[in-house]
Amino acid sequence: MEVTPLYDKKMTCLNCSEHFTTTKVRSRFARVASTDTDFKPNYKDPAVNPLYYNIAVCPACGFSFTDDFAPYFAPGTKEQIASVISSGWQPRSLGGERSFVEAIEAYKLGYLSAMMKKEKALTTAGIAVRTAWLYRVAGSREEEQRFLMLARNLYEEAYSNDDHTGTQMSEARVLYMVAELSYRIGDREKAIQYFSRIIESQRTSTEPQLIEMTKERWQEIREQT
């Protein structure tokens, strides 16, 4: 039996408890050819892009989420989700193979759901930056810049709130994302400020690769002046 790149994963909606299936990409088919300086993966086979399937969309209520969402809903947030998302949602499935348009729709629903649910800034930043990455592939620079700015602001908020504690993302990596995304949206001053912080902490850092990337970016910025 032939193994396909895509497979179905059973999910339960965090918001309405509906059972549904979403689609994922088998890791063996998602081979990374290169990585951009903001950690965007570029896959050897562009037709098999796991980024398309990062968000699970509930077909019943429209609430959309990633594996990083917390199960807890603060008082009043479910009512807000019902009025902002579910009230205008036409029940349908975004499972199965997704087009670019469907992937973008899933991400925008995920972003809105995260905002309504008051998810951690770090989680919401992850959705925003991946949306920007999809727009980069599509060559839509204006939309890419818009979501990079949203992501930068959220990563900065995540750093202020210590959101990274208990996650796989280190403080240095959060700082790097603020710096790198600032650089990409033309906020050179903030890029320098945050890259400097990483370089200052290099003696205590356990991420030599990140320090090297930071130094390279720092040099590139300086050479542009």
N, C-alpha and C positions, 0 to 999 in steps of 0.2 A: 504494500500500500504506500502510495507516494505521500510524503509529508509536505504540507503546504506552509508557506511563510506565516499565514494568518491562522489564528485559532480563537475560539469563543471562550470567554471567561464568565462564569456566573457571578452576578453581583446582586446586592440588596441596596436599594436606595437609602441613603442616610436620612433623607427628609421624610419620605412617605412609606418606606419599608416595602415598596414594590420589588418583586424579584424579576430580574431581566438579564440578558447576556450582552456583553460588550466584546469588542474585538481587540486582540493584542497581536504583536509580532513575536514570533519565536526568536529567542536571542541568537541562535546559530545563523539566522538569515540577516541579522542586523550588524553587518560588518562595517566598522568605521574606517574610512579612507584617510580622513584628516579632521582636524578640529580648528575652528576659528578662535581668535583671541578672546572671545567672550564665552568659550566652551561649547559653541554650537557644533554638534557632530555632523560631519558630511559623510553620508553612507556610500559604500561602493556601488550598491544598486539603488539609485534614487527612487525606483518604483516601490521599494520596500522601506518605508520610512516610519519607524516607531513613533515619531513625534505626532503623527496623524492620530494616534490612538491613545494618547496620554490621558484624555478626559473621557470619563464615563457619563453618558447622558441618560437620565431616567426617562423612558418613553411615556410614562404616565403623568409625571408632574413637571418635567423639564429641568429639575434640579440637576446640576452637573458638577462632578467632583473628580479629584485625583486620589491616589492612595495616601497622600499627605494630609488630607482633611481630617480634622478631629471629629470624633463621634458626638461631641457635646454641642448642643444648640443653646445659646443664651436666651433668656426669656424674651419673647416678642419677635425673635428672628424668623421663626417658622411662619408667622402671620405675614411678615414682610415678604418672604419668599413667595407665599401664596398670592399676594397682591401684585408683586412686581414681575414674577416669572410665570407661575402656574396659570394665572388668570388669562394670559395671552398665549398660552402654549397649546398648539394643536398636537394631540397625542400621536406620536410616531417614533419609529426606531432609528437611531443613528448608529446601530450596530452594523456589522458587515463591513465590506471594503468601503473606505471613505475617499471621496474626492477632495481636492483642495478646499473647495467652497464648504463642504460638510465639516472638514477639519477646523476651518476658521470659525464656523458657526458653533462647533463644540467648545472651542477655546473661549469665545466671547460669552457663551452661556456659563462656562466654568469661572471666568473672571467675575461675571455678575453674581453668580452664586456665592463665590468666596467673599465678595464685598457685602452682600446681604447677610451672610452667616457670620460676618466679622471674623474670618479666619486670620491666622497669623500673617503678618505682612510678608514673611519669608515665603509662605505657601503661595500667596497671591502674586508675589514677584516672579516666582517660578512659572506661573501661567502666563504672565505678561511677557516675559522674555522669550518663551517658546512661541508665543503668537508673533512676536517680532521676527523670530528665526524663520517661521513659515513665510512671512511677507518678504523676507530677504531672498529666499529661494524663488519666489514668484516675481522678484524684481520690482516690488512695490515700495519704493524708498520712503515715500511720505508716511505710509501706514507703519512701516518698520520703525521709523524714527519716533512716531507717536507712542508705540508700545515700548520702545527702548526707554523713553522718558518715564513712562508709568512704572516700568520695572526698576529703573534707577532710583526713583523716589521711594518705592516700596523697599528696596534693599537698604536704603539709608535709614528708613524707619525701622526695619528689622535689626539693623546694627544698634540703633538707639535703644531698642526694647530687649536686646539680648535674645532675640527669637531663635538664634542658631543653637542655643543650649539644648542638648539632648537630641540634636539632629546630626546627619552625616556631614553637614556643612560647617566648616570651621569659621571662626571669626575672621581669619585672614582672607578666606575665600569670599566672605560677604564684603569685606573691605575692597577686595579686588574687583568684584562685580560693580560696586558703586563707582570705583575709579574708571574701569574699562568702559562702562556704559556712559559715564559722563563724557569721556573722550570721544565716544562714537556720536554723541548728540551735540558735540561742539562746546561743551562746558569744560574748557581746558583748565580753568582755575581749580575746579573741584576735582578733576582728574589728578592734577598734580598733588593736591592736598591729601587725597586718599592713597595714591601710590606711595607718597612719602611715608605715610603711617606704616605701611607694610615693610618698607625698606628699614625703617627705624626699629622694627621688631624682629629683624632677621636673625639676631643672635639667639632668640628664644623660640624661633619658628621650627616646627617639625615638618615643614613643607618646602624643601629646597627647590623643587620644580616651580612652585608658585613664586618664590623669591626671584628665580631666574627670569620667569615670564615678566614679572613686575619690572625688573631692571631693563629688560629689552624694550618694554613699552615706554618706560621713563626716558630711555635714550632716544627712541623715535620721536617723542614729544619735543625733546630738547633740540633735536636736529631740524625740527620744523620751524624753529624761531629764527 
